[in-house]
Structures are given as structure tokens and as C-alpha cells.
Amino acid sequence: MLAIAGNYSHILFPATASGKNVAPRVAAKLDVAQISDITKVDSADTFERPIYAGNAIATVQSADAKKVITVRTTGFDAAADTGGSAAIETVAAQADSGKSSFMGSEIAKSDRPELTAAKIIVSGGRALGSSEKFNEVMTPLADKLGAAMGASRAAVDAGYAPNDWQVGQTGKIVAPQLYIACGHLGRHPAPGGHEGLQGDRGDQQGPRGADLQRGRLWAGGGPVCGRAGTGQRRCDARATQKASLAVPFFVFSHPQPF
């Protein structure tokens, strides 16, 4: 990467585990400031990126001659199969420096859609109570919808679901057309992990429209929780855990894919 960096003004990496591992090293070697997790390109030197767990968008401008950038891929539309004028060049690999070696990889395999690219996601939370209940509730729903399965950090920490299912600021960034969550307590789990989700547009004209537009979540005639901020309402976690059927259930949908 460093050997060919001199030929380019912009060096981009996906904001994945691999990209986040390599990009900072490249930026440090080039002595430039990395621009992280961009979701929009305003100009050749100006970009937008989420901050404060996705509750605000920062516009950042770089004066560096070379820009090392990680891109939140779910923040951009898929490129068209045809058209465009960018050239694809084949670059010869550099000789091994001998400083590291590849030992192997352990990749989780699943017949379900990849979580970060799924159009439909069903996500379970800690209020489901156990890994058995998690699988009993979430697996048939995911099978019926052909959805990817996700989980809150609390559910993962409790051992209900594997680490690679975690959705949110400290997990995977997702941008589905439909997101269904069951058993999430308190505020909505890590809004920084969800790209542009909002209440179904058809419901926003009703009495709860304003709340849906603000991102409030509803279940069974009353709010499960509101977004973080002054006057936030929280559900009663203890009552939810005691009642076997009182599982908070809410749906986010978006009219268009990302």
C-alpha cells in the first residue's frame, strides 16, 4: 500500500474490521490524519461522518495532500453495474517484508443473509430471558421472513447470541429496509448502528406520526422507549422480565434501500 500511495490523492478502505485495522497504520506511515467512517462526500476534501453514536453528523475538511479514508458502505447506494468512467488498474504485488505472516482465519458461516447487507433483520434483546427463548422466538421469525438475525449487546454479553450478531455502535452497522426487534429494554439499542431507520412512512400521518418521525418506538398502544435526550421514557425492565409474554416488540422500516 505504501509503495503505491504516492500515485494517489485518496486512499479508501471499507469501515470493516479489516479496513479499520489497516487504515490507521497507512495514515500514520504517511503522516496524515485519517478521516473515519464517512457517509457522504461533499467535495474532494470535505466529507460527512456520524458522531455521538449517530445522533449528530459532523462535516470534516482535510488539508492533507493525501487523504486516508474509511467508508461506511451502508451509507451509500450500490454502484450501477454499467456506466461510470473510472479505470480499473492492476497493480503488481510488493515483496513480502517478512514482518508478519498469515496463520489462518476462522470465518463464521451461515445460510442466512449477511447482517451488514441484509434487507430484513430480526434482532433479539436481553428481555427474552435465555438463549433457549431467544432461539424459540427469533429463529422461526427469521426463517419466515428470510431475514438475518441480530442481537443487542446485552443479549450477546448474556450469551444468548454469538458476537458476530451484535448490532449497534459497538457491533455491526446495518441499513435494512425492515428492522424488527424483540425484547430490547430501555432506549433503542445503540442508534449509531442503524443507518437512517425511521417509522414506516404510511404511519407517520396518524396520531403517532410525529413520534415515528423522531424515531420513537411503540408497542401495544404505548411507547416502549424514546430516543436519548431530555424527558426520555423507559420501559419497566423488571416487569417485562417477570411476564413471559410481555416482550417489547417494535418495528423500524425504511421506504427505500440504502
DRENDO-1510 file (C-alpha; in Angstrom, 1 decimal, always signed):
<recs>
REC; n; res; u; v; w
REC; 1; MET; +0.0; +0.0; +0.0 .
REC; 2; LEU; +2.7; +2.5; +1.0 .
REC; 3; ALA; +4.7; +1.7; -2.2 .
REC; 4; ILE; +1.9; +2.9; -4.5 .
REC; 5; ALA; +0.5; +5.6; -2.2 .
REC; 6; GLY; +2.5; +8.2; -4.0 .
REC; 7; ASN; +0.4; +7.8; -7.1 .
REC; 8; TYR; -2.9; +8.6; -5.5 .
REC; 9; SER; -4.6; +11.5; -3.7 .
REC; 10; HIS; -7.3; +9.5; -2.0 .
REC; 11; ILE; -6.9; +6.1; -0.4 .
REC; 12; LEU; -10.1; +4.4; +0.7 .
REC; 13; PHE; -10.9; +1.5; +2.9 .
REC; 14; PRO; -14.3; +0.0; +3.9 .
REC; 15; ALA; -15.2; +0.6; +7.5 .
REC; 16; THR; -14.9; -3.1; +8.3 .
REC; 17; ALA; -12.8; -4.9; +10.9 .
REC; 18; SER; -10.1; -5.3; +8.3 .
REC; 19; GLY; -10.3; -1.8; +6.9 .
REC; 20; LYS; -10.2; -0.3; +10.4 .
REC; 21; ASN; -7.2; -2.4; +11.2 .
REC; 22; VAL; -5.1; -1.3; +8.2 .
REC; 23; ALA; -6.1; +2.3; +7.5 .
REC; 24; PRO; -4.7; +3.8; +10.7 .
REC; 25; ARG; -1.3; +2.2; +10.0 .
REC; 26; VAL; -1.3; +3.6; +6.5 .
REC; 27; ALA; -2.3; +7.1; +7.7 .
REC; 28; ALA; +0.4; +7.0; +10.4 .
REC; 29; LYS; +3.1; +6.0; +7.9 .
REC; 30; LEU; +2.0; +8.8; +5.5 .
REC; 31; ASP; +1.9; +11.2; +8.4 .
REC; 32; VAL; -1.7; +12.3; +7.6 .
REC; 33; ALA; -4.9; +12.4; +9.7 .
REC; 34; GLN; -7.3; +9.6; +8.9 .
REC; 35; ILE; -10.9; +10.5; +8.1 .
REC; 36; SER; -13.1; +7.8; +9.6 .
REC; 37; ASP; -16.5; +6.3; +8.8 .
REC; 38; ILE; -17.7; +8.8; +6.2 .
REC; 39; THR; -21.3; +8.6; +5.0 .
REC; 40; LYS; -21.2; +11.3; +2.4 .
REC; 41; VAL; -18.8; +13.1; +0.1 .
REC; 42; ASP; -19.4; +16.8; -0.2 .
REC; 43; SER; -16.2; +17.6; -2.3 .
REC; 44; ALA; -12.7; +16.3; -2.8 .
REC; 45; ASP; -11.6; +17.4; +0.6 .
REC; 46; THR; -14.9; +17.6; +2.6 .
REC; 47; PHE; -16.8; +14.7; +4.0 .
REC; 48; GLU; -19.6; +13.9; +6.4 .
REC; 49; ARG; -19.4; +11.3; +9.2 .
REC; 50; PRO; -21.7; +10.4; +12.2 .
REC; 51; ILE; -20.6; +11.3; +15.7 .
REC; 52; TYR; -22.1; +10.9; +19.2 .
REC; 53; ALA; -23.4; +7.4; +18.4 .
REC; 54; GLY; -25.0; +8.6; +15.2 .
REC; 55; ASN; -27.1; +11.4; +16.9 .
REC; 56; ALA; -25.2; +14.1; +15.0 .
REC; 57; ILE; -23.4; +14.4; +11.7 .
REC; 58; ALA; -20.0; +16.2; +11.5 .
REC; 59; THR; -18.7; +17.8; +8.3 .
REC; 60; VAL; -15.0; +17.5; +8.2 .
REC; 61; GLN; -12.5; +19.0; +5.8 .
REC; 62; SER; -8.9; +17.8; +5.3 .
REC; 63; ALA; -6.0; +19.9; +4.2 .
REC; 64; ASP; -3.7; +16.9; +3.8 .
REC; 65; ALA; -2.3; +16.3; +0.3 .
REC; 66; LYS; -3.2; +12.6; +0.7 .
REC; 67; LYS; -6.4; +11.5; +2.3 .
REC; 68; VAL; -6.8; +8.2; +4.0 .
REC; 69; ILE; -10.5; +7.5; +4.5 .
REC; 70; THR; -12.7; +4.7; +5.9 .
REC; 71; VAL; -16.1; +4.5; +4.3 .
REC; 72; ARG; -19.3; +3.3; +5.9 .
REC; 73; THR; -20.5; +1.3; +3.0 .
REC; 74; THR; -24.1; +1.1; +4.2 .
REC; 75; GLY; -24.3; +4.9; +3.9 .
REC; 76; PHE; -24.1; +4.8; +0.1 .
REC; 77; ASP; -26.2; +3.4; -2.7 .
REC; 78; ALA; -24.9; +0.4; -4.5 .
REC; 79; ALA; -23.0; +1.4; -7.7 .
REC; 80; ALA; -24.6; +0.7; -11.0 .
REC; 81; ASP; -23.4; -2.3; -13.0 .
REC; 82; THR; -22.8; -0.2; -16.0 .
REC; 83; GLY; -21.6; +3.3; -16.8 .
REC; 84; GLY; -19.0; +5.3; -15.0 .
REC; 85; SER; -15.6; +6.5; -16.3 .
REC; 86; ALA; -13.2; +5.2; -13.6 .
REC; 87; ALA; -10.5; +3.0; -14.8 .
REC; 88; ILE; -9.6; -0.3; -13.1 .
REC; 89; GLU; -5.9; -0.8; -12.9 .
REC; 90; THR; -4.0; -4.0; -12.0 .
REC; 91; VAL; -1.1; -3.3; -9.6 .
REC; 92; ALA; +1.8; -5.7; -9.1 .
REC; 93; ALA; +2.1; -7.0; -5.5 .
REC; 94; GLN; +5.0; -5.9; -3.4 .
REC; 95; ALA; +7.6; -8.3; -2.0 .
REC; 96; ASP; +6.8; -9.7; +1.5 .
REC; 97; SER; +8.5; -7.6; +4.2 .
REC; 98; GLY; +8.8; -10.7; +6.4 .
REC; 99; LYS; +7.5; -8.8; +9.4 .
REC; 100; SER; +4.3; -10.8; +9.6 .
REC; 101; SER; +2.7; -14.0; +8.3 .
REC; 102; PHE; -0.8; -15.2; +7.7 .
REC; 103; MET; -1.7; -18.0; +10.1 .
REC; 104; GLY; -5.3; -18.6; +9.0 .
REC; 105; SER; -8.8; -17.3; +9.5 .
REC; 106; GLU; -11.9; -18.5; +11.3 .
REC; 107; ILE; -15.0; -17.2; +9.4 .
REC; 108; ALA; -18.5; -17.7; +10.8 .
REC; 109; LYS; -20.6; -19.5; +8.1 .
REC; 110; SER; -24.4; -19.1; +7.9 .
REC; 111; ASP; -27.2; -19.8; +5.4 .
REC; 112; ARG; -28.8; -16.5; +6.3 .
REC; 113; PRO; -28.1; -13.2; +4.7 .
REC; 114; GLU; -25.0; -11.3; +5.8 .
REC; 115; LEU; -26.1; -9.0; +8.6 .
REC; 116; THR; -24.5; -5.8; +7.2 .
REC; 117; ALA; -26.1; -6.3; +3.8 .
REC; 118; ALA; -29.5; -7.8; +4.8 .
REC; 119; LYS; -32.7; -6.1; +3.7 .
REC; 120; ILE; -34.6; -7.6; +6.6 .
REC; 121; ILE; -33.2; -8.0; +10.1 .
REC; 122; VAL; -34.8; -9.5; +13.3 .
REC; 123; SER; -32.9; -8.7; +16.5 .
REC; 124; GLY; -33.4; -10.1; +20.0 .
REC; 125; GLY; -32.6; -8.4; +23.3 .
REC; 126; ARG; -31.9; -9.4; +26.9 .
REC; 127; ALA; -35.6; -9.4; +27.9 .
REC; 128; LEU; -36.1; -12.7; +26.0 .
REC; 129; GLY; -34.6; -14.2; +29.2 .
REC; 130; SER; -32.4; -17.1; +27.9 .
REC; 131; SER; -30.7; -18.4; +24.8 .
REC; 132; GLU; -33.4; -21.0; +24.6 .
REC; 133; LYS; -36.2; -18.4; +24.5 .
REC; 134; PHE; -34.1; -16.3; +22.1 .
REC; 135; ASN; -33.9; -19.2; +19.6 .
REC; 136; GLU; -37.5; -20.1; +20.2 .
REC; 137; VAL; -38.8; -16.6; +19.3 .
REC; 138; MET; -36.3; -15.3; +16.9 .
REC; 139; THR; -35.3; -18.3; +14.7 .
REC; 140; PRO; -38.8; -19.1; +13.4 .
REC; 141; LEU; -39.4; -15.4; +12.7 .
REC; 142; ALA; -36.2; -15.0; +10.8 .
REC; 143; ASP; -36.9; -18.2; +8.8 .
REC; 144; LYS; -40.4; -17.0; +7.9 .
REC; 145; LEU; -39.1; -13.6; +6.7 .
REC; 146; GLY; -35.8; -14.8; +5.2 .
REC; 147; ALA; -34.1; -12.4; +7.5 .
REC; 148; ALA; -30.7; -12.0; +9.0 .
REC; 149; MET; -30.5; -12.4; +12.8 .
REC; 150; GLY; -29.1; -9.8; +15.1 .
REC; 151; ALA; -28.8; -9.2; +18.8 .
REC; 152; SER; -28.3; -6.3; +21.3 .
REC; 153; ARG; -25.1; -6.0; +23.1 .
REC; 154; ALA; -26.8; -7.1; +26.3 .
REC; 155; ALA; -28.1; -10.3; +24.7 .
REC; 156; VAL; -24.6; -11.1; +23.3 .
REC; 157; ASP; -23.0; -10.4; +26.7 .
REC; 158; ALA; -25.5; -12.7; +28.3 .
REC; 159; GLY; -24.6; -15.5; +25.9 .
REC; 160; TYR; -27.9; -15.6; +24.0 .
REC; 161; ALA; -26.3; -15.0; +20.6 .
REC; 162; PRO; -22.8; -15.1; +19.1 .
REC; 163; ASN; -20.6; -11.9; +18.9 .
REC; 164; ASP; -21.0; -11.6; +15.1 .
REC; 165; TRP; -24.7; -11.0; +15.6 .
REC; 166; GLN; -24.3; -7.8; +17.6 .
REC; 167; VAL; -25.9; -4.7; +16.1 .
REC; 168; GLY; -25.1; -1.2; +17.1 .
REC; 169; GLN; -22.3; +1.2; +17.8 .
REC; 170; THR; -20.0; -1.5; +19.3 .
REC; 171; GLY; -21.3; -4.1; +16.8 .
REC; 172; LYS; -22.1; -4.1; +13.1 .
REC; 173; ILE; -23.5; -1.2; +11.2 .
REC; 174; VAL; -26.7; -2.1; +9.4 .
REC; 175; ALA; -29.1; -0.4; +6.9 .
REC; 176; PRO; -32.0; -2.7; +6.3 .
REC; 177; GLN; -35.4; -1.9; +4.7 .
REC; 178; LEU; -37.1; -3.6; +7.6 .
REC; 179; TYR; -35.7; -4.0; +11.2 .
REC; 180; ILE; -37.7; -5.9; +13.8 .
REC; 181; ALA; -36.5; -6.0; +17.4 .
REC; 182; CYS; -37.9; -8.2; +20.2 .
REC; 183; GLY; -37.0; -7.9; +23.9 .
REC; 184; HIS; -34.9; -4.8; +23.8 .
REC; 185; LEU; -35.1; -2.9; +27.1 .
REC; 186; GLY; -34.9; +0.8; +27.8 .
REC; 187; ARG; -33.8; +3.1; +24.9 .
REC; 188; HIS; -33.4; +1.8; +21.4 .
REC; 189; PRO; -30.2; -0.2; +21.2 .
REC; 190; ALA; -27.2; +1.8; +20.0 .
REC; 191; PRO; -28.8; +4.1; +17.4 .
REC; 192; GLY; -25.3; +4.6; +16.0 .
REC; 193; GLY; -25.5; +1.2; +14.5 .
REC; 194; HIS; -28.6; +1.9; +12.3 .
REC; 195; GLU; -28.4; +3.9; +9.1 .
REC; 196; GLY; -31.4; +6.2; +8.5 .
REC; 197; LEU; -34.0; +3.9; +10.0 .
REC; 198; GLN; -37.4; +5.6; +10.7 .
REC; 199; GLY; -41.0; +4.7; +11.3 .
REC; 200; ASP; -43.0; +3.4; +8.3 .
REC; 201; ARG; -43.9; +6.4; +6.2 .
REC; 202; GLY; -47.6; +5.2; +5.9 .
REC; 203; ASP; -48.0; +5.5; +9.7 .
REC; 204; GLN; -46.4; +9.0; +10.0 .
REC; 205; GLN; -49.7; +10.7; +9.1 .
REC; 206; GLY; -51.5; +9.2; +12.1 .
REC; 207; PRO; -51.6; +10.4; +15.7 .
REC; 208; ARG; -48.2; +8.8; +16.4 .
REC; 209; GLY; -46.7; +10.3; +13.2 .
REC; 210; ALA; -44.6; +12.9; +15.0 .
REC; 211; ASP; -43.1; +10.3; +17.3 .
REC; 212; LEU; -42.3; +8.0; +14.5 .
REC; 213; GLN; -40.6; +10.8; +12.6 .
REC; 214; ARG; -38.5; +11.5; +15.8 .
REC; 215; GLY; -37.6; +7.8; +15.9 .
REC; 216; ARG; -39.8; +6.8; +18.9 .
REC; 217; LEU; -40.6; +3.2; +19.2 .
REC; 218; TRP; -44.1; +1.9; +20.0 .
REC; 219; ALA; -45.6; -1.4; +21.2 .
REC; 220; GLY; -49.0; -2.5; +22.3 .
REC; 221; GLY; -50.6; +1.0; +22.5 .
REC; 222; GLY; -47.8; +2.7; +24.4 .
REC; 223; PRO; -44.2; +3.8; +23.9 .
REC; 224; VAL; -41.6; +1.2; +24.7 .
REC; 225; CYS; -39.0; +3.9; +24.8 .
REC; 226; GLY; -37.9; +7.2; +23.3 .
REC; 227; ARG; -34.6; +8.3; +21.9 .
REC; 228; ALA; -31.9; +9.6; +24.2 .
REC; 229; GLY; -32.4; +13.1; +25.5 .
REC; 230; THR; -34.4; +15.1; +28.0 .
REC; 231; GLY; -37.6; +13.5; +29.0 .
REC; 232; GLN; -36.7; +10.1; +27.7 .
REC; 233; ARG; -39.3; +7.4; +28.6 .
REC; 234; ARG; -38.1; +3.9; +29.5 .
REC; 235; CYS; -39.9; +0.7; +29.7 .
REC; 236; ASP; -40.0; -1.2; +33.0 .
REC; 237; ALA; -37.4; -3.9; +32.6 .
REC; 238; ARG; -38.3; -5.8; +35.8 .
REC; 239; ALA; -42.0; -6.1; +34.8 .
REC; 240; THR; -41.0; -7.2; +31.3 .
REC; 241; GLN; -38.7; -9.9; +32.6 .
REC; 242; LYS; -41.4; -11.2; +35.0 .
REC; 243; ALA; -44.1; -11.5; +32.4 .
REC; 244; SER; -43.3; -14.3; +29.9 .
REC; 245; LEU; -45.4; -12.8; +27.2 .
REC; 246; ALA; -44.6; -9.1; +27.9 .
REC; 247; VAL; -41.8; -8.8; +25.4 .
REC; 248; PRO; -41.3; -5.3; +23.9 .
REC; 249; PHE; -41.7; -5.5; +20.2 .
REC; 250; PHE; -41.1; -2.7; +17.7 .
REC; 251; VAL; -40.5; -2.3; +14.0 .
REC; 252; PHE; -38.4; +0.2; +12.1 .
REC; 253; SER; -38.8; +0.3; +8.3 .
REC; 254; HIS; -37.5; +2.5; +5.5 .
REC; 255; PRO; -39.3; +3.0; +2.2 .
REC; 256; GLN; -36.1; +2.7; +0.1 .
REC; 257; PRO; -33.0; +0.5; +0.2 .
REC; 258; PHE; -29.6; +2.0; +1.0 .
</recs>
